[in-house]
Each structure stands twice: as structure tokens, then as C-alpha cells.
């Protein structure tokens, strides 16, 4: 019975992130519209868009290879697994032993690898430009993310997310300069990895500035729906990661009852809502930067991660 219960809770957690991901995108769009005195689309519009794409026929280029057809499924699967590994409303779930920050980074890197290959597969100029920019951003964002992971590992003593959450919930954490630097570095990496303002504008189709949109221009139908859903899952993943590490309040324990799990799920939805509104406020208050300034922006995250690791490694008092 215990195994069946754990399987049900794990399945509910995987389904929850899949259902809430488009809603988070809709919340960010709605909040940005209200902040700019526009009515904006409904919160359910991303769900309607996905259903509309699923009903449409897939149109493929004549020179598209098998990789172009398989890539959307691989991108969606790896991103969904990575998002499901992050503790959302409870810790100590059935698959929590594999919820390691290094594993999450590896899964996201695999999805990015297939997306960049798919963008170059057809041979269009826009796909090549988008893939090259995506790889350029990744070459800077991944080291910054790794240095942030090293900082958290030195503070909590592990890269396993359940262990980090347990430490951050304990009174031993206190105030830490290293954790503050890691938080700012993780936020910058999240903005860059999700191609949000100021790195990229997800609402534009200007070919000279596109990053993510340029790689998926040749996709249609269910393939495009899977890629868009994977993009929403990636945004939810980073918001969940920031919430579970730096705001782990409300997370249920490993053997919690149904009431505690429901409270944790409600707290998680509230954290997503707060994160979506804060992202909308940030994107409304800042303009998109030039592409050539993106390395400097991500370099700040790398510097903060290195500084946090150095401070924690040199002196345990920081």
C-alpha cells in the first residue's frame, strides 16, 4: 500500500507541473498586459493555443530529416522529467533520489542540444541564427548555473534537492552572503535560459533579435505544441527551483498525510503566482538589451556564482 501511495503522489506531482505550466505563461502575459493598461488575453489562452495546435496538421519541409521529427518529443520528455524532479509541494517523493541539481542541468542541456540541432536541420538562415545564439547563451549560462550549484552544495552539503530543502528549512541556515549571491545568479540564469526580457522578447518575431522563436519557425501542429509546452515547463522549472530552495515554506514531508499534501500544493500554486507577477513587473520595467550585451549580463551571474563559491569555500562564517 505504501508503494501505491507513493506512486499516486509522484504521478500527481508530475501531472501538476504539466497542468500548471501553460497557466504560468498565461499569468505572466496577463500581468504584463494589466501593467501596461491593456486588457490582455485570458489566463486560459495558452491552453487554447496548445489545443488548437494539436488539432492542426503537421507540415514538414522536404529536406527535414528524422531528427526534425523526433526532436519535439525528446525536448518535451527531457524538460518534463527535469521539471518533475524539482520538489514542488512535497519532498522525499518516490523519485526524489534522482532529484539532483546536476541531473536537472544535464536534462536541460540535452533538451537544448536537440532544439539547436532541429533549428539547423532544415537549413534556413533564421534557424541557424537562433541555434547559434542559443548555444552562445548556453555556453555562458551553464557555467554560471554550475557555480551556483557549487555554492549551494557547499552551504547545504549536497546537490540533492531534498537535502538542500531540508537544510534551508532548518534554523542552521541563518543569513548568508553566499546564498544571496547564489539567488541573484540563479535569477539571471533563469531569465537567460528562458529567453525572457532583457535577453530576448518572447512576444516578438523580429528576425534580427529572435533566439528561441527563430529555431521553431519551421514547426507546426503537434510538434510546435510540444515545443511550446516544453518552453512553458522550463519557465515553471526555474520558478519552482527558486521557490523550493529559497522559499521552501509549506513543503510537505516524505510521509505527510493528504491534508499536508493539499496545503503544500496550495502553497506551491501561490509561489508560482507570486513568481509570475514578479517576472511580469520586471519585464515591464526594463527594456530588451542588444544581443552583443547578453554575454555581459550572463557574466554577472557567473561572477556572482564564483564569488559565492569562493566566499563559502574560504570562510565558513559567510
Secondary structure, 3 states (H helix, E strand, C coil): CHHHHHHHHHHHHHHHHHHHHHHHHHHHHHHHHHHCCCCCCCCCHHHHHHHHHHHCCCCCCCCCCHHHHHHHHHHHHHHHHHHHHCCCCECCCCCHHHCEHHHHHHHHHHHHHHHHHHHHHCCCHHHHHHHHHHHHHHHHHHHHHHHHHHHHHHHHCCCEHHHHHHHHHCCCCCCCHHHHHHHHHHHHHHHHHCCCCCCCCCCCCCCCCCCHHHHCCCCCHHHHHHHHHHHHHHHHHHHHHHHHHHCCCCCECCCCCHHHHHHHHHHHHHHHHHHHHHHHHHHHHCCCCCHHHHHHHHHHHHHHHHHHHHHHHHCCCC
